């Protein structure tokens, strides 16, 4: 049995050697209660492509033909309910759009499908839409501004913000 990890303060965290800049989170796998309902949301509303399905228990979906960005399964959750507030778990899955116009298209899709937003923020570094999937898993749809535009303090440190996102202005940037 290994020793428990000790919490690090900011100074301790600053001294830890970071992992490589090329490391990426490859996919997320979500427990869902109804696979077809989840596919209707992720593929039918958001536009992901179904790559492979394992009967009624699991499916793998992607953007652009990748083997999968999101796995959906009912192995331990068929017919289940979301975890109650006040418990630990995944806060949200963040889906990065390459351009502001593509994020605007995602907003248009949500509006057309009647999917309500739970929030919309301008973080200075990014613009983000917040919502829940049919199983109340948190979902963030966002695009990153170019790094040269990120807000910084005089000493060069990043200064993210949380301000109201103008949804009409975002929609105006959608491709016709």
Secondary structure, DSSP 8 states (H G I E B T S, - for coil): ---------HHHHHTS----TT-----EEEE-S-HHHHHIIIIIIS--EEEEEETTTEEEEESTT-S-SEEEE-TTTTT-----TTS-S---EEEEESSHHHHHHHHHHHHHHT---SEEEE-SSEEEEEEE-TT--EEEEEEE--GGGS-B-TTS-B----EE--HHHHHHTS--
